[in-house]
Amino acid sequence: MKVFPAWAAELGLGDVEIRGIDFPLHADPAAYREAVEFIRDDPLSLGALVTTHKIDLFAACRDLFDVIDPFAALMKETSCISKHDGKLVCHAKDPISSGLAIDGFLGVGHFARTGAEVFSIGAGGSTIALTWYLMRKERGGDVPARIVVADRSQARLDEIRHIHAQIASDVAVDYVLASTPADNDAVLAGLRPGSLVINATGLGKDAPGSPLSDRAVFPERAVVWDLNYRGDLVFLDQAREQAARRGLTVTDGWTYFIHGWTQVIAEVFHVAIGTDAATIDRLTDVAVRATKG
């Protein structure tokens, strides 16, 4: 809420403001529909960024959109709502923003060079997006040796398995029903050195805690990524405690946040925002100053 006005000024968006609509987790579908109908019918509402509720909102409101982009149709989620030529448009921006973030901290050729695997904890929209990005045949040899997705919900695992089946890929994917942190610890113990380990559960931001226990041991030279960037980031603390002795690279979700927001702003306001390092550094600097103000 502090960052958007600063970005609006930096990007020359004019007389605009941001308004928040806060829902509990897995809210009543009628509440999602009411919000989307308001955006659709209010001429002063240009669109929305959706966080946390991407899958639930899509399921409740799919019929309200005039256009659903291919990513949203595949991922079955809404991360951005915009208006174009009088039509209400549903977008999924996570495949783009997660890919930009991953390329930023992994660099080119990480998987081809290391033979590493990916372990994403949580089978929601973010994991759907980032696994799509990493497992595509278009990446050639720079794909994970294996992907493991763990979640407490069998329904969520079934859904991501169904989506993965529609992606042209030769990457093996394991789906693990993880009812307790100890189940995730066990997966962690079997990963190759250099693997990418992701907290995509929301724990640490939407709810307290971590998907791992304090007994978990990260693979040597692992890259540990928490999609959260604010809150009680226990998962990051666990990784940082092992970083020196295990040779870990630890990163939070701040750059992912920057890419996600700028992708949505570009869509909602129909402006071009570069994804180059200089532009992202400039907008990051604006955001940091705004949060400290």
Buried (B, 14 or more C-beta within 10 A) or exposed (E): EEBBBBBBEBBEBEEBEEEEEEBEEEBEEEBBBEBBEEBBEEEEBBBBBBBBBBBBBBBBBBEBBEBBBEBBEBBBBBBBBBBEEEEBBBBBBBBBBBBBBBEBBBEEEBBEEBEBBBBBBBBBBBBBBBBBBBBBEEBEEBBBBBBBBBBBBEEBBEBBEEBBEEBEBEBEBEBBEBEEBEBBBBBBEEBBBBBBBBBBBBBBBEEEEBBBBEEBEBBBBBBBBBBBBEBBBBBBBBBEBBBEEBBBBBBBBBBBBBBBBBBBBBBBBEEEBEBEEEEBEEBBEBBEEBEEE
